[in-house]
Amino acid sequence: PDSPTCAKPAAEASARILESEKGNRMWRGTELFREGQTIIRVQIVLSGQLREFIDQRKEDSGLLHMTGPGDIVAISDVVAEPRHTCSAVATVLTHLITLRIDEFNKLVASLPGLQLAIIDRLTEIRANAIREISEIKTMSAPQRLAGYLIRSTEFANGRTFVKLPFSRRLLADQLGMAEETLSRLFTKFARHGVYGNADFIVISDLHSLTRIYNGDEIPGI
């Protein structure tokens, strides 16, 4: 598959994956695996999205990150752990390729390019985790939200916008704040050119958003 994790592997690599694949279709809310289960299969997302989280008693707590097309699910566990250190559940209709762990290990061992792509992905995940922890410790709630929106910005048809990949409850969890705090911030941000609905945010004043992220004093924030 055309995958950011696999870094567009050569035709031979793609053929090997597809020859040994077992296709999976998961409906929204379907659990892929639970924290603590032995890793016997590796899943690559073709389409859709999964949520990886730690606390299996409450699915909306302990969010690690969202896994999307081209990603290896729980890649950090797959390369280093005998058991899953998190749980995963589909947030929308999701299609996967599933490989046995021994098939995956043989594939990685035979493809140096894939090894490097996995290392790059693990480095990216680590860097993102360090940044998120640093921001939670050193930045205010408005700065954390502004930073997330700036990093997620897209441009099309003369508009600047953000498509939220998950619920605002999960976004609040990722940003280290209460859902009520996040709602109040969106209300305040609306006065400064940030508005939208549950999953689509339009940014009409990116400059003001950047000032919020930089910690500048903004009236009403």
C-alpha positions in Angstrom: 0.0 0.0 0.0 1.0 3.6 -0.5 2.0 4.2 3.1 3.8 7.0 5.0 5.2 4.3 7.3 6.4 2.1 4.5 7.6 5.1 2.6 6.1 3.9 -0.7 7.9 0.5 -0.7 9.1 -0.9 -4.0 6.7 -3.0 -6.1 8.4 -6.2 -4.8 7.7 -5.2 -1.2 4.1 -4.3 -1.9 3.6 -7.6 -3.7 5.0 -9.5 -0.6 2.6 -7.7 1.7 -0.4 -8.3 -0.6 0.5 -12.0 -1.1 0.4 -12.7 2.6 -2.3 -10.3 3.6 -5.6 -11.1 5.3 -8.1 -8.3 4.8 -10.1 -7.0 7.8 -13.1 -4.7 8.0 -13.9 -3.1 11.3 -17.0 -1.1 12.1 -17.0 1.9 14.3 -16.5 0.9 17.9 -15.0 -2.5 17.1 -12.0 -3.3 19.3 -8.9 -4.5 17.6 -6.9 -5.5 20.7 -6.6 -4.8 24.4 -3.8 -3.6 26.5 -1.8 -6.6 27.8 -2.7 -9.0 25.0 0.2 -10.9 23.4 1.1 -9.5 20.0 0.6 -12.2 17.3 -0.5 -10.1 14.4 0.5 -6.7 12.8 -2.1 -4.5 11.3 -1.6 -1.8 8.6 -4.4 0.7 8.1 -5.7 1.0 4.5 -8.5 3.4 5.2 -10.4 4.7 8.3 -9.0 5.5 11.7 -8.3 3.8 15.0 -7.9 5.3 18.5 -5.0 4.0 20.6 -5.5 4.5 24.4 -4.1 3.3 27.7 -7.0 3.0 30.2 -9.2 0.1 29.1 -11.8 0.9 31.8 -12.7 4.2 30.1 -12.2 4.5 26.4 -12.1 8.3 26.3 -9.2 8.5 28.8 -5.5 7.9 28.3 -5.5 8.8 24.5 -2.1 8.1 22.9 -2.9 9.1 19.3 -5.0 8.3 16.3 -3.8 5.9 13.7 -4.8 6.5 10.1 -4.2 5.2 6.5 -0.7 3.9 5.9 0.1 3.5 9.6 1.1 0.4 11.4 -1.2 0.1 14.4 0.7 0.4 17.7 4.0 0.4 15.9 6.1 1.1 19.0 4.7 -2.2 20.6 5.2 -4.2 17.4 8.9 -3.6 17.2 9.8 -3.7 20.9 7.2 -5.4 23.0 5.8 -9.0 23.4 2.5 -7.6 24.6 0.4 -4.5 23.7 0.9 -1.6 26.0 -2.3 0.1 24.8 -5.7 -0.8 23.4 -7.1 0.1 20.0 -10.6 0.7 18.7 -12.0 1.8 15.4 -13.5 5.3 15.4 -15.0 4.9 11.8 -15.4 2.1 9.3 -11.8 0.9 8.9 -10.1 -1.5 6.5 -6.8 -3.2 7.5 -4.2 -5.5 6.2 -3.2 -8.1 8.8 0.1 -10.0 8.9 1.3 -12.6 11.3 4.1 -11.2 13.5 6.5 -13.7 12.0 5.6 -12.7 8.4 6.1 -9.0 9.3 9.4 -9.6 11.0 10.7 -11.5 7.9 9.5 -8.7 5.7 11.2 -6.1 7.7 14.5 -8.1 7.9 14.6 -8.4 4.1 13.9 -4.8 3.3 16.4 -2.2 4.7 14.3 0.6 3.3 11.3 -0.5 5.4 13.6 -0.7 8.5 14.6 2.9 8.0 11.0 4.0 7.4 9.9 2.4 10.7 12.8 4.0 12.5 11.8 7.4 11.1 8.2 6.8 12.2 9.2 5.9 15.7 11.4 9.0 15.9 8.5 11.1 14.8 6.2 9.6 17.4 8.8 10.1 20.1 9.3 13.8 19.0 5.6 14.4 19.0 5.2 12.9 22.5 8.0 15.0 23.9 6.5 18.1 22.4 3.0 17.3 23.8 4.4 16.7 27.3 6.5 19.9 27.1 3.6 22.0 26.0 1.3 20.6 28.8 4.0 21.4 31.4 5.0 24.9 30.1 2.1 26.3 28.1 -1.3 27.7 29.0 -4.5 26.0 27.7 -5.0 28.7 25.1 -1.5 28.2 23.8 -1.9 24.4 23.6 -5.1 24.7 21.6 -3.7 27.4 19.3 -0.6 25.2 18.7 -2.7 22.2 17.8 -4.8 24.2 15.4 -1.8 25.8 13.7 -0.1 22.4 13.2 -3.3 20.9 11.8 -4.1 23.8 9.4 -5.0 23.0 5.8 -5.5 25.4 2.9 -8.1 25.0 0.0 -10.4 27.2 -2.1 -9.1 30.4 -0.4 -9.9 29.1 3.1 -7.8 28.1 6.0 -9.3 25.3 8.1 -8.8 22.4 10.3 -10.6 19.0 10.1 -10.7 17.6 13.6 -9.9 13.8 13.3 -11.8 12.9 16.5 -14.3 14.2 19.0 -13.6 17.3 21.1 -13.6 15.2 24.2 -10.6 13.3 22.8 -9.0 16.5 21.7 -9.3 17.9 25.2 -7.7 14.7 26.5 -4.8 15.0 24.1 -4.3 18.6 25.0 -4.4 17.9 28.7 -7.5 19.9 29.7 -11.1 19.3 30.6 -13.7 19.2 27.9 -15.5 22.2 29.5 -12.2 24.2 29.3 -11.9 23.3 25.6 -15.5 24.5 24.9 -14.9 27.8 26.7 -11.7 28.3 24.7 -13.4 27.7 21.4 -16.0 30.3 22.4 -13.3 32.8 23.1 -11.3 31.9 20.0 -14.5 32.6 17.9 -14.0 36.3 18.7 -10.6 36.1 17.1 -11.4 34.4 13.8 -11.6 30.8 14.8 -15.1 29.2 14.4 -16.8 26.1 13.2 -18.7 23.0 14.3 -17.8 19.7 16.0 -15.3 18.5 13.4 -14.6 21.4 11.0 -12.9 24.6 12.2 -12.4 27.7 9.9 -9.5 30.1 10.7 -10.0 33.5 9.3 -7.3 35.2 11.3 -4.2 33.0 11.5 -2.1 35.9 12.7 -4.2 36.2 15.9 -4.0 32.5 16.5 -0.2 32.6 16.1 -0.1 35.5 18.7 -2.1 33.3 21.1 0.4 30.5 20.6 3.3 32.8 21.2 1.8 33.9 24.5 1.1 37.5 23.4 -1.6 39.2 25.5 -4.9 39.0 23.6 -8.0 40.7 25.0 -10.6 38.1 26.0 -8.2 35.1 26.0 
